Amino acid sequence: MISRRTLIGAAAAGTGAAVSVVSGAPARAGTRAAIRAPALSPGDRVRVIAPAGVPDARLARGIQLLEGFGLVVEPGAHLYDQYGYLAGTDEARLADLNAAFRDPGVRGVFAARGGYGTQRIIDGLDLSAVRRDPRVFVGFSDLTVLSGRLWTGARLISFYGPMMNWTDARTGPVEIESLRRAVMTTDPIVLHSDPAEPSAAVSVSGVATGTLLGGNLTMLQTSLGTRDLPSLRGAILLFEDTDESPYSYDRMLTHLIRTGALHRIAGVALGQFTNASVVSGQWTAAQAVQDRLSGLGVPVLGGLRVGHGNGQLTVPLGARATIDTHAGTLTVEAGVRPGAASYQSLS
């Protein structure tokens, strides 16, 4: 299997781009309040698009689940395109992305698959359309850069949750309900630390509250010096990753620390360290992360089922959140506001 890191390196080499990341201050979005899209309701139109990698036969199951929520699912015009390891040319993928955010009838946008490719098109995102008519967006992994840009450019809360290239063995009934509740209700979201998760071994005691921001660690590091990386000052940083060795976690966190990106964060919430290698006599990924984060002087809660592993849950990025290491919980405010159906039920 070709990892996303290999694809990122290959893409940089193929375009003649420098491999080193340009350092700089993280992009800021001023002091504007967070924007919540209306909660999705049965009968709403939603669009499935592929800004990164190519979806496969598993996509049919994801679409079936959305239809089971009562949503009307539309494929992006280029959803089934292929251009090398990408789901179509940059122009085609960007066209689908912007069409999904420009169409006033589309109330939610769901990513089909991650992999690699969102960085190639993100600078063409029509932020004026996003600001004019906010809607739900769900994706993770490579889509971290899109969630970051939606926040820095429009203050839009998005959802770090499963792609529609769905596998029931990885994300079953509990995870399906987690996704539904996140985008279709205004209930707060509470995640509990799972001691079976490797990241549960990482802990710095305390309670912290701040805006939940972050995503995939590789993509956060790769976004340094771009407009995709939010300011993390006062934030709860959430991160996870897959197929990375312990020293890779060390290197990425060290880079973020040295650039000042983690200066004055409020706390850290750790998702899944999926398929991290273990070498006898060396640090595990959890030990490497503990070593890097313990010096920050902020609470750290691990063991959250967010990321590439089994049992992936959905959380809003951009919403107010609290981590409590004693209770072992991450509590996040709703990422949507009442939609049309909710208003009708109150009248």
C-alpha positions as CSV (number, residue, x, y, z in Angstrom):
1,M,0.0,0.0,0.0
2,I,1.3,3.5,-0.9
3,S,1.0,5.8,2.0
4,R,-0.3,9.4,1.8
5,R,3.2,10.6,2.9
6,T,4.7,8.9,-0.1
7,L,2.1,10.5,-2.4
8,I,2.8,13.9,-0.9
9,G,6.5,13.5,-1.5
10,A,6.0,12.2,-5.0
11,A,3.7,15.1,-5.9
12,A,6.3,17.7,-4.6
13,A,9.0,16.1,-6.6
14,G,6.9,15.8,-9.7
15,T,6.0,19.5,-9.7
16,G,9.5,20.6,-8.8
17,A,8.3,22.0,-5.5
18,A,10.7,22.2,-2.6
19,V,10.3,19.3,-0.2
20,S,10.9,21.5,2.9
21,V,7.9,23.2,4.4
22,V,7.9,27.0,4.5
23,S,7.6,28.1,8.1
24,G,5.5,31.0,9.1
25,A,2.7,32.2,11.4
26,P,-0.5,30.1,11.2
27,A,-3.4,31.6,9.3
28,R,-5.8,33.5,11.5
29,A,-9.5,34.2,11.0
30,G,-9.7,37.3,13.2
31,T,-12.2,37.5,16.0
32,R,-15.3,36.5,14.1
33,A,-17.7,34.1,15.9
34,A,-17.9,30.5,14.7
35,I,-20.5,29.8,12.0
36,R,-22.8,26.8,12.4
37,A,-24.6,25.4,9.3
38,P,-28.2,24.4,9.8
39,A,-28.7,20.8,10.9
40,L,-29.5,18.4,8.1
41,S,-33.1,17.2,8.0
42,P,-34.8,14.3,6.1
43,G,-35.4,15.5,2.6
44,D,-32.4,17.7,2.4
45,R,-30.2,17.4,-0.7
46,V,-26.5,16.5,0.0
47,R,-23.6,16.1,-2.4
48,V,-20.9,13.5,-2.4
49,I,-17.6,14.6,-3.9
50,A,-14.0,13.3,-4.2
51,P,-11.5,16.2,-3.7
52,A,-8.6,13.7,-3.2
53,G,-8.4,10.0,-3.9
54,V,-10.5,7.7,-6.1
55,P,-13.5,6.0,-4.4
56,D,-14.3,2.4,-5.0
57,A,-17.2,0.0,-4.7
58,R,-17.5,0.7,-0.9
59,L,-18.9,4.1,-1.8
60,A,-22.3,2.5,-2.5
61,R,-22.6,1.6,1.1
62,G,-21.9,5.1,2.3
63,I,-24.5,6.6,-0.1
64,Q,-27.0,4.0,1.2
65,L,-26.4,5.1,4.8
66,L,-27.0,8.8,3.9
67,E,-30.2,7.8,2.1
68,G,-31.1,5.8,5.3
69,F,-31.0,9.2,7.2
70,G,-33.7,10.4,4.8
71,L,-31.2,12.6,2.8
72,V,-31.4,13.0,-1.0
73,V,-27.9,12.1,-2.2
74,E,-26.4,13.5,-5.4
75,P,-23.0,12.5,-6.8
76,G,-20.6,15.2,-7.9
77,A,-20.3,15.5,-11.7
78,H,-16.7,14.1,-11.6
79,L,-17.1,11.7,-8.6
80,Y,-16.1,8.6,-10.6
81,D,-13.3,10.2,-12.6
82,Q,-9.7,9.0,-12.3
83,Y,-6.5,10.8,-13.1
84,G,-3.5,8.8,-11.8
85,Y,-4.0,8.4,-8.1
86,L,-6.4,11.3,-8.0
87,A,-10.2,11.3,-8.5
88,G,-10.0,13.3,-11.7
89,T,-8.0,16.3,-12.8
90,D,-7.4,19.2,-10.4
91,E,-9.8,21.3,-12.5
92,A,-12.6,18.6,-12.3
93,R,-12.2,18.1,-8.6
94,L,-12.2,21.8,-7.9
95,A,-15.2,22.2,-10.0
96,D,-17.1,19.6,-8.0
97,L,-15.9,21.2,-4.7
98,N,-17.1,24.7,-5.6
99,A,-20.3,23.4,-7.2
100,A,-21.2,21.7,-4.0
101,F,-20.8,24.9,-2.0
102,R,-22.4,27.2,-4.6
103,D,-25.6,25.3,-5.2
104,P,-28.2,26.8,-2.8
105,G,-30.2,23.6,-2.7
106,V,-27.3,21.5,-1.4
107,R,-27.3,21.5,2.4
108,G,-24.5,19.1,3.1
109,V,-21.2,18.0,1.4
110,F,-19.7,14.6,2.2
111,A,-16.2,13.5,1.1
112,A,-16.0,10.2,-0.7
113,R,-12.4,9.3,0.1
114,G,-9.1,10.7,1.4
115,G,-5.7,9.6,0.2
116,Y,-4.1,12.7,-1.3
117,G,-5.0,15.6,-3.5
118,T,-7.0,18.2,-1.6
119,Q,-3.9,20.4,-1.2
120,R,-3.6,20.7,-5.0
121,I,-7.0,22.4,-5.3
122,I,-7.7,24.1,-1.9
123,D,-6.5,27.6,-2.9
124,G,-9.3,27.7,-5.5
125,L,-12.0,27.2,-2.9
126,D,-14.8,29.8,-3.4
127,L,-14.9,31.2,0.1
128,S,-17.4,33.8,-0.8
129,A,-19.9,31.0,-1.5
130,V,-19.0,29.3,1.8
131,R,-19.6,32.5,3.7
132,R,-22.8,33.4,1.8
133,D,-24.6,30.1,2.5
134,P,-22.9,27.9,5.1
135,R,-23.6,24.1,4.9
136,V,-22.4,20.9,6.6
137,F,-19.1,19.4,5.5
138,V,-17.9,16.0,6.6
139,G,-14.5,14.5,5.9
140,F,-11.2,13.6,7.5
141,S,-7.6,12.6,6.9
142,D,-6.5,14.4,3.6
143,L,-9.6,16.6,4.0
144,T,-8.0,18.2,7.1
145,V,-6.8,21.0,4.8
146,L,-10.3,21.7,3.7
147,S,-11.7,21.8,7.3
148,G,-8.8,24.1,8.1
149,R,-9.5,26.5,5.2
150,L,-13.3,26.5,6.0
151,W,-12.3,27.7,9.5
152,T,-9.6,30.2,8.6
153,G,-11.5,31.6,5.6
154,A,-15.1,31.5,6.8
155,R,-15.1,30.4,10.5
156,L,-17.3,27.5,9.4
157,I,-17.5,24.6,11.8
158,S,-17.0,21.3,9.9
159,F,-17.1,17.6,10.9
160,Y,-14.1,15.3,11.3
161,G,-15.9,12.0,10.5
162,P,-15.9,9.0,8.2
163,M,-15.7,9.2,4.4
164,M,-18.5,7.7,2.3
165,N,-16.2,5.0,1.1
166,W,-17.7,3.0,3.9
167,T,-16.7,-0.2,5.6
168,D,-19.2,-1.7,8.1
169,A,-16.5,-3.8,9.7
170,R,-14.6,-0.6,10.7
171,T,-17.6,1.7,11.3
172,G,-20.7,-0.1,12.5
173,P,-24.1,1.0,14.0
174,V,-22.5,3.0,16.9
175,E,-20.4,5.0,14.4
176,I,-23.3,5.4,12.0
177,E,-25.4,6.9,14.8
178,S,-22.5,9.2,15.8
179,L,-22.4,10.6,12.3
180,R,-26.1,11.1,12.2
181,R,-26.4,12.8,15.5
182,A,-23.5,15.1,14.7
183,V,-25.0,16.5,11.5
184,M,-28.7,16.1,12.2
185,T,-29.2,17.1,15.9
186,T,-28.0,19.9,18.1
187,D,-27.0,17.6,20.9
188,P,-23.6,18.1,22.5
189,I,-21.1,15.4,21.6
190,V,-19.3,13.4,24.4
191,L,-16.4,11.0,23.6
192,H,-14.9,8.8,26.2
193,S,-11.3,7.7,26.3
194,D,-11.0,4.1,25.2
195,P,-8.2,2.3,27.1
196,A,-7.9,-0.1,24.2
197,E,-6.6,2.7,21.9
198,P,-2.8,3.0,21.9
199,S,-3.1,6.8,22.4
200,A,-4.8,6.2,25.7
201,A,-1.3,5.7,27.2
202,V,-0.6,9.4,26.7
203,S,-1.9,11.6,29.5
204,V,-1.2,14.9,31.2
205,S,-3.7,15.5,34.0
206,G,-6.1,18.5,34.0
207,V,-9.1,20.1,32.5
208,A,-9.0,22.5,29.5
209,T,-11.6,24.3,27.4
210,G,-11.1,25.9,24.0
211,T,-12.1,25.7,20.3
212,L,-11.5,22.1,19.0
213,L,-9.2,22.3,16.0
214,G,-6.9,20.0,14.1
215,G,-7.2,16.7,12.3
216,N,-4.6,14.5,10.7
217,L,-1.2,15.2,12.1
218,T,0.6,14.7,8.7
219,M,-1.7,17.2,7.1
220,L,-1.4,19.7,9.9
221,Q,2.4,19.6,9.6
222,T,2.2,19.8,5.8
223,S,0.0,22.9,6.2
224,L,2.6,25.0,8.1
225,G,3.1,28.3,6.3
226,T,-0.2,28.0,4.4
227,R,-3.7,29.5,4.9
228,D,-5.0,26.1,5.8
229,L,-3.5,25.9,9.3
230,P,-5.6,27.7,11.9
231,S,-4.1,29.6,14.8
232,L,-4.1,27.2,17.7
233,R,-3.8,29.8,20.4
234,G,-6.3,28.9,23.1
235,A,-7.5,25.8,21.2
236,I,-7.8,22.2,22.0
237,L,-5.6,20.5,19.4
238,L,-7.1,17.2,18.1
239,F,-4.8,15.0,16.1
240,E,-4.6,11.4,14.8
241,D,-2.6,9.6,12.2
242,T,-2.1,6.3,10.4
243,D,0.8,4.2,9.2
244,E,3.4,6.4,10.9
245,S,6.3,5.3,12.9
246,P,7.0,6.6,16.4
247,Y,9.8,8.9,15.2
248,S,7.5,10.3,12.6
249,Y,5.1,11.5,15.4
250,D,8.2,12.9,17.2
251,R,9.4,14.7,14.1
252,M,6.0,16.2,13.2
253,L,5.3,17.4,16.7
254,T,8.8,18.8,17.0
255,H,8.3,20.7,13.8
256,L,5.0,22.2,15.1
257,I,6.6,23.1,18.4
258,R,9.7,24.7,16.8
259,T,7.6,26.9,14.5
260,G,5.5,28.1,17.4
261,A,2.3,26.6,16.1
262,L,1.6,25.0,19.5
263,H,2.5,28.1,21.5
264,R,-0.3,28.8,24.1
265,I,-2.6,26.0,23.1
266,A,-5.1,25.1,25.8
267,G,-4.9,21.4,25.6
268,V,-4.5,18.3,23.4
269,A,-7.0,15.6,22.5
270,L,-5.5,12.5,20.9
271,G,-7.3,10.3,18.4
272,Q,-6.2,7.0,17.0
273,F,-2.5,6.1,16.3
274,T,-3.5,3.5,13.7
275,N,-1.0,0.9,12.5
276,A,2.0,2.6,14.2
277,S,5.0,0.3,14.1
278,V,6.4,-1.2,17.3
279,V,10.1,-2.0,17.6
280,S,11.4,-3.9,20.6
281,G,13.5,-1.7,22.9
282,Q,12.3,1.5,21.2
283,W,9.6,4.0,22.1
284,T,6.0,3.3,20.9
285,A,4.1,6.1,19.2
286,A,2.4,6.8,22.5
287,Q,5.7,7.2,24.3
288,A,7.1,9.5,21.6
289,V,4.0,11.7,21.8
290,Q,4.1,11.7,25.6
291,D,7.7,12.9,25.5
292,R,6.9,15.7,23.0
293,L,3.7,16.9,24.7
294,S,4.5,16.7,28.3
295,G,6.7,19.8,28.1
296,L,3.8,22.0,26.9
297,G,2.3,22.3,30.3
298,V,-1.3,21.7,29.2
299,P,-3.7,18.8,29.8
300,V,-3.6,15.9,27.3
301,L,-6.3,13.3,26.9
302,G,-5.7,10.2,24.8
303,G,-7.7,7.2,23.7
304,L,-10.4,9.0,21.6
305,R,-11.9,6.9,18.8
306,V,-11.3,9.6,16.1
307,G,-9.2,8.8,13.0
308,H,-8.4,5.9,10.7
309,G,-9.0,3.0,13.2
310,N,-12.0,0.9,14.0
311,G,-14.9,2.6,15.7
312,Q,-14.3,6.1,14.2
313,L,-16.6,8.7,15.8
314,T,-17.6,12.1,14.4
315,V,-16.7,15.4,16.0
316,P,-17.1,19.0,15.0
317,L,-14.0,21.1,14.4
318,G,-14.4,24.7,15.3
319,A,-16.8,24.1,18.2
320,R,-16.1,24.8,21.9
321,A,-14.8,21.8,23.7
322,T,-13.6,20.6,27.1
323,I,-11.2,17.8,27.9
324,D,-11.3,16.3,31.4
325,T,-8.6,13.7,32.0
326,H,-10.0,12.6,35.3
327,A,-13.4,11.9,33.7
328,G,-11.7,10.7,30.5
329,T,-14.0,12.7,28.4
330,L,-14.0,15.1,25.4
331,T,-17.2,17.2,25.4
332,V,-18.0,19.3,22.3
333,E,-20.8,21.7,21.7
334,A,-23.0,21.0,18.7
335,G,-21.6,21.8,15.4
336,V,-24.9,22.7,13.7
337,R,-27.7,25.1,14.6
338,P,-31.4,24.1,14.4
339,G,-32.5,23.5,10.9
340,A,-35.9,24.0,9.2
341,A,-37.3,20.8,10.7
342,S,-36.2,21.8,14.2
343,Y,-37.8,25.3,13.9
344,Q,-41.0,23.7,12.7
345,S,-41.1,21.4,15.7
346,L,-40.8,24.5,18.0
347,S,-43.7,26.3,16.3
